[in-house]
Amino acid sequence: MRVRVDMNLCQTHAQCVFAAPEVFALNDDDELVYDATPADALRPAIEEAARACPVQAIFLDGD
């Protein structure tokens, strides 16, 4: 599984950080950083993060 965030869409609302803090975080400049290849066990949290994103900028590619 790969996670992809369209950084052109992302407005750093950080809802993904609350839903899946193991995958998404804000750096010292309040920019989104994320693990593009997280463990499969984190899929439910990542799917929740994608649903929570107000601009729908999070995508899961493959299995």
C-alpha positions in Angstrom: 0.0 0.0 0.0 1.2 3.5 -0.8 -0.2 6.7 0.5 -0.2 9.8 -1.6 -1.1 13.3 -0.7 -1.8 15.9 -3.4 0.1 18.8 -1.9 -1.5 21.1 -4.4 -4.9 20.4 -2.8 -3.7 20.0 0.8 -4.5 23.1 2.9 -3.0 21.7 6.1 -6.2 21.4 8.0 -4.4 18.5 9.8 -7.5 16.3 10.2 -5.3 13.4 8.9 -2.9 14.0 11.7 -5.7 13.5 14.3 -7.0 10.4 12.5 -3.7 8.7 11.8 -0.8 10.2 13.8 1.4 7.2 13.0 1.4 8.2 9.3 0.7 12.0 9.2 2.4 14.9 11.0 3.1 18.5 10.8 6.8 19.6 10.7 8.3 22.6 12.5 7.1 24.8 9.6 3.5 23.5 9.9 3.8 21.6 6.6 2.3 18.2 6.2 4.8 15.2 6.2 3.8 11.6 5.9 4.9 8.0 5.6 4.2 7.1 2.0 4.6 3.3 2.7 3.0 2.6 6.0 2.3 -0.8 7.5 -0.8 -2.5 6.2 -2.2 -2.7 9.7 -2.6 1.1 9.6 -5.0 0.9 6.7 -8.2 1.6 8.8 -6.7 4.8 10.3 -5.4 5.9 6.9 -8.9 5.4 5.3 -10.4 7.4 8.2 -7.8 10.2 7.5 -8.7 10.2 3.8 -12.4 10.5 4.7 -11.7 13.3 7.2 -9.7 15.4 4.8 -11.8 18.4 3.9 -10.3 18.8 0.5 -10.0 15.0 -0.3 -6.2 15.3 -0.9 -5.3 11.8 0.4 -5.2 8.7 -1.8 -4.3 5.1 -1.2 -2.7 3.3 -4.1 -2.6 -0.5 -4.4 -2.7 -3.1 -1.8 
